[in-house]
């Protein structure tokens, strides 16, 4: 094998290794996100149960009922958003597995998905704090 061929083979091998490492990192990140989304979904179910208890204790208070209806709506939207993110992550994972050789473009998409996920987490944490204050104040 000539030197030029050896360098070319080494270059291809290094690129392949880099693609596999990137894909492994992305796959692991996807799994982490899906696990977090499952946790958030369970947390919303807990919040919905807590909201029902607040309503039972404040049946005659119309302002509490209005806030509770608003939280109920927000929780349903968050559950929808979780489903959308989950679908996007799974779809992205499938696309990556089918296109390992053309990985670079799909990795850019991964960064966009990461941004969406991190934005969801930030907004969810704010919602969680606000709801806990509401529930504690009206318990």
Buried (B, 14 or more C-beta within 10 A) or exposed (E): EEEEEEEEEEEEEEEEEEBEEBBEEBEEBBEEBBEBBEEBBEBBEEBBEBBEEBBEEBEEBEEBBEBBEEBBEBBEEBBEBBEEBBEBBEEBBEBBEEEEEEBEEBBEBBEEBBEBBEEBBEEBEEBBEEBEEBBEEBE
